[in-house]
Amino acid sequence: MPNRIVYMPAAGRDMDRLPPHVLPRVRDAILPLADNPRPPKSKKMKGSDSTWRLRVGDYRVIYEVDDARRLVTVTRARHRSEVYR
């Protein structure tokens, strides 16, 4: 059974602000997280047990994984120069 993907309001706003040529790439990177929330190209964020980052070119998707609830929560999706602020 695949995980459910949920977007935080801030992530939804981030997605709305992405350049048109980047948005499909970011969406295509997020959707497979339902089947595998920790793909080989993702990295665990320091200081948290459940927060991960996914690189999509110069953009980063920050998300949390809740294995008990089978939930992937996308918290941010921004350019790498802005996402960690």
GIPETA-V458651 format. One record per backbone hydrogen bond with DSSP energy under -1.0 kcal/mol. CO is the residue of the C=O (numbers start at 1). NH is the residue of the N-H. E is the energy in kcal/mol with one decimal. If there is no record, write none. Layout:
BEGIN
co=(CO	CO)
nh=(NH	NH)
e=(E	E)
END
This chain:
BEGIN
co=(4	6	8	9	10	11	12	13	19	19	22	23	24	25	26	27	30	31	32	32	34	39	43	45	50	51	52	53	54	56	58	59	60	61	62	62	63	64	66	70	71	72	73	74	76	78	79	79	82)
nh=(72	74	12	13	14	15	16	17	22	23	26	27	28	29	30	31	33	34	35	36	3	42	53	48	65	45	63	43	61	59	80	56	78	54	75	76	52	73	71	4	66	6	64	8	62	60	82	83	85)
e=(-3.2	-3.1	-2.1	-2.2	-2.4	-2.6	-1.9	-1.3	-1.6	-2.0	-2.2	-2.6	-2.5	-1.2	-1.8	-2.3	-1.9	-1.6	-1.1	-2.2	-3.5	-2.1	-2.8	-1.1	-2.2	-2.7	-2.6	-2.4	-2.5	-1.9	-2.9	-3.1	-1.6	-2.2	-2.6	-1.6	-3.5	-2.6	-2.2	-2.5	-3.0	-2.9	-2.6	-2.8	-2.2	-3.0	-2.0	-2.0	-1.3)
END
